[in-house]
Amino acid sequence: MASGIFIVPVLVSFGGVGIRTAVAASIVSVIACSCGSAAAFLRAGLTNIRIAIVLETATTLGALTGVFLGGLLPPSVLFLLFAAILLLSARQMLVARQREAAPAAPLEADSADWATVLKLHSSYPEGSLGRPVHYRVHRVPLGLALMYGAGLISALLGIGSGVLKIPAMDTALRLPIKVSSATSNFMIGVTAAASGVAYFALGDINPLVAGPVAIGSVIGALLGARFLMAVSGERLRLFFVVVLLVLAVQMLLEAFGMHLGRRS
């Protein structure tokens, strides 16, 4: 996930930083976080670059739409909307689904399927099994629609959309949790880089704030990459659900005007 969803509330509530400065620092941290762990994920064979490129088109369009819609909805509605999406994502992540066990041989698929035409099916190495795990990508149009929504909501709320992309790829595309996490990490860096240029041009990036945040994000990203490759998929799924629920509670409190830790 992008670290901005944690950094912005912490900087505003406990650091006394203005919201625009906090968001700009958050964008820098997202870029640093993605760069810090993307190389490790690529070396490990977890990132599906083809999927990232395809989905990034929808996410970028959604973000541009969100920029135009920003300011039309009151903040309380946005917080409620985001809390509802987080709770729905947590529910979807908990739904047990049977995964088709695929052999090491090449996968057969319908030649008319989007994922087959775009050559999105792939595999990743699983150390606990000692062999590559092949997976097939499903429902690409639904995934594109969800990515558009993730980019839209991300722009409206001013936070990274990794927290929405991972459940979308997990439930719509049926990607393994490790692949969806690594691919989302690659995507958020690309999106944040474009946003970072705009914030830099507007003079909102404060090096005294963004610098330490970026350094901490790189260290955390490197540790997170090691943790992701070592932990089992089911434990990672449970951890992610807990994070979603905690963030949903935070968004609900913000919707009703309760700001934890905010200075008066």
N, C-alpha and C positions, 0 to 999 in steps of 0.2 A: 504494500500500500504506500501511497504518498505520505510523507511525514507531515505535510501541511495541515492535515485534519487535526493533528495534535498541537502543532507549533503555534498556529494562529490563536487558539483559545489561551494557551499558556502565556504567550507574549502580551496579549491584550489584558488578561485577567490578573496575571502575577507580575508582569514586567513593566506595566504602565506604558506600553508602546501603542501608538496610534494604529488604527485598523489598516490603513493603506500601507504603512511601513511594515506591519506584521504580515500582510498578504504578500508584499514584495519579497520579504525575507523568506517567506514560506515557498515562493516560487523558486528562489535560488536553492533552497534546501532540497526541493523535489529534484532539480537538475543534478545536484550533488549526490543525492541518494541513488538516483538512477544510474549515474556514471560510476558510482562506487561499487555497485553490485552487478551491473549489467555484464561486465566482462566475465565475472565468475560464473554467472548463469549461462552465458554463451559457451564458455569452455566446458561446462558440465553438460551441454546439449539439452538444456531445459527450455530455452527460448525458441518459440516458433516465429521466426521473422516474417514469414509469408502471412500468417494470421495477423501479426501486429500491423503490417502495412495495410492490409485490407480493412481492418477495423479502425485504424487511425483516421481514415477518410471520413467515416461516419462520426467519430468523436470530435473531429475538428469542426465539421459542419454544425454539430450540436452546440459546441462552445460558442461559435459565432452567433448562432441564434440566441443563446443565453445572454450574450452581451447586449443584443438589441432589446431583449425582454427585461433586462435588469432595471429595477426601479419601479416596475409596474405592479409588483406584488409586495405587500408588507412583509417585513422580516419574520413576523410570527407565523405567517402562512408558509414561508419557505422552510422554517425550522420544523414545522409540523409535517410538511411534505417529506423532508429528508428523514425525519424520525420514522415515518411510515415505510419508506423505502428500505431503511436499515433493518427494521423488524421483518419485513417481507423477505429480504435477502437472507437474514438469519434463519428464518423458517425454511427457505428453499435449501440452504446449506445443510440443514438437519435431516431433510427428507432422504431416507435411504433409497438408493437406486442401484439396481443390478447392472454391473458393468460387464459387457461382453468380453470374455477372455480371448484375446487375439493371439495367434501363434506368431512365431518369429518370421514366418514367410510373408511375402508382400500381400497387402490387403486388397481384396476385391471390392469394387464399389460400382454403383450405378453411374454410367458415363455421363448422364445428364445432371448429376448432382453438382451443386455449386462448389462444394469442397473438393470434389474430384477434378472438376474443370480447372480450378485455381491451384490444384496440387497442394492442398492444405494438410492432408493426412501425413502423419509423421510418427516418430517414436522418440523415446528418451531413455537413458540408461538408469536402471534401478539397482543400486548397490546391494540391497537386501535380497534381491532375486538372482543377481549374478547374470542377468541377461537384459537386453533391451525390451521395453514395453511398448508395443505398437498401439496406437489409438487412432480413431477415426473422428473427424469433425462433423457435427450434425447442425442442421438448421441455421445455416449462415445468414439468410435474410433476417431471421429473428435476432441473431446476434448483432447484426448491423443496426437494427432498430433499437435494441437495448443500449448499444454504444452511443447512438445519437442521443438517447435520453440521458446517459451518464455524462456526456459532454455538456448537454444543456443544463442539467442540475448543478454540475460542477461550476459552470460560469455564473449561474444565478447565486450560488452560495459562496463563491470565492474560495473553494477548497479543491484539493486534488480529487480526481475521480477514481483512483485506484480501488477505493473501498466499494465502489459500485461495479467496476470492470471485472473484478475477480469473481463475484457471485454470478455475473452475467455470463462470463465464459464457462463457469463451472456448470450452470444449469441449462443454458441454451445450447452452447457448442459441445457440451459434455466433455470438456477437456479435463485431464487429470489435474488435481489441485496444484501440484508443483509446477506444471506447465503453465497454468493460468496465472499463477503468482509471478513467475519469471517473465512471461510475456507482458503482463500488465506493467511490471517494473520498467521494461523497455519502452512501452508506449507512453507512460507518464513523463518520461524524460524528454521525448520528442515534442509533446504538447507544451510542456512547461518552458522549453527553450524559446518557442515562439512568443509565449506570454512574457517571458523575461525581457525580451528586447523592448516590448512596449513599456513595461514598468521602468526599465533603464532610461528610455527616452523621456519619460515623464518625470524623472528625477526622484522616484519613490524608493529606490534601493539605497538603504543606509549601510555602508560597508561595516560600520561598528556593530550593527545588529546582524546583518546577513552573513558576515564573515565567520563569527563563532558558531552560528547556527549551521552553516554549511560544513564546517569542520566536524561538528558533532554528528551531522547526518551521514557523512562519509564513513566515520568510524562505526556508527550503528548499522549502516548498510552492509559493510564488510562482515560484521558479526552476524547480521541477519542472513546473509547469503550462505555462510557456513552452517547456520542453524537449519536453514531450509533444506539443504542437501543431506543433513544428518537425521532429521526427524521424519517420522512416518507420516504418510498422507492423512490418515485419520486423526492423528493428534494435531496436525496442523489445521485441519478442518475445525476441530473442537475449539482450538485457540482462536481461530478467526471468528467463530460464532460468538465467543465471549466478548471479543473486541467490538463486534457489531452491536451487541446488546448494551454495552457500556456507552458507546457513542449515541445510541438511540435514546437512552435516558438523558444524556447531556443535551441533546437536541430538544427533547420535550421540556426540560427545565428552562432552556433558553426561550422556547416558544411562549412560556407562561411568565416570562420576566424574572426568572430566578437565575442569577448569575453566580455560580460557585467561585469563590475566591476573588471576585472582582473588587477592586479598590473603590471606596466611596469617594 
